[in-house]
Amino acid sequence: SRDSSASRMQQPTASGAVGSVVDDGQIDEKTMSYTQKIFSRNDTNGDGVLTPDEWKQMLMDPSAADADQDGRITLIEYALWQKARATR
């Protein structure tokens, strides 16, 4: 049987989705690179999303990044939130 964590990795954080956000100009490559480093450092179980247990350890509360309010922050949600914060 396949490990369920492998199927969870196919979330919108997959490289294709990330590439499309960069390619269509929503997020520049520098911001995405920086965001990926922070995100992966805090994604302690490696499932491709940040959950409240993971983000409570972060220096800055990213709960506002959870755009769809599902209790999980994808890399794209986090990157878009970082970009919005930077342009304030």
N, C-alpha and C positions, 0 to 999 in steps of 0.2 A: 504494500500500500504506500501511496505517496505521502510524504510529510505535508501536513496542512500549512506549515509555514512557507513552503515553496509556493503554494497557490496564493498566499497572502502577498507575496512579493510582487505579484502582477497587478498591483494597484496603480492608480494614476501617477505614481512616482516612477514608473518604468521609464527608461531612457528615451523612448519615443515621445512620450508626453512631455517630458522635460525639454527635449529638443524642440518640440513644436512651440512651446512657450518662449524659448529663446529665439527661435527662427522667426516667429511672427512679431518680435520686437517688444513683447510684454515685459521681458526681463533681460537685462544685458548679461553677457557671459561672466563678467567680473562679479556681479551680484549673485548669480547662480552658483558660481564656484565657492564664494564665501558662505552662502546659505547651505550648500551641500556639506561643507566641513562642520558647521555648527550642528546641522540636522543629524548627520551620521554619528557625531560624538555623543549626542543625547538619545539616539534611538538604540537604547541599551539591549533590546532583544532582537534587533536587526530585522524587524518585520516591515520596514518601509513607512511606518507612520509613528507619530509621537502621540502618546496617550497621557492623560493627566498625571499618572504616576511618574512618567518620564519627564514631563515638562515642569513638574514642581521642583525638580533639581536644577533647573536652568536659572541663570542670573536674572533674566527678564522674563516675566510671565507672558507666554505667547498664546494664551487662551483665545485672545481676540483674532488670531490667525485661523481659527476653526470656522471658516466661512459657511460651511453647510451645517454647523452645529451638531455634528455626529459624535463628538467626543474624541475625535481622531484628527490630527493635523498631518496632511500629506506634505511632501516636499514642495509641491507647487503652491499649496495654500500658504506655507511658511515663507516661500520666496516672494509671493505677491504681497504678503503682509510686511515683509522686510522692506520691499521697494516702496510701499505706501508710507511707511514710517520715515524712510529716508527723504521723501519728497515733501514732507510737511514743513 
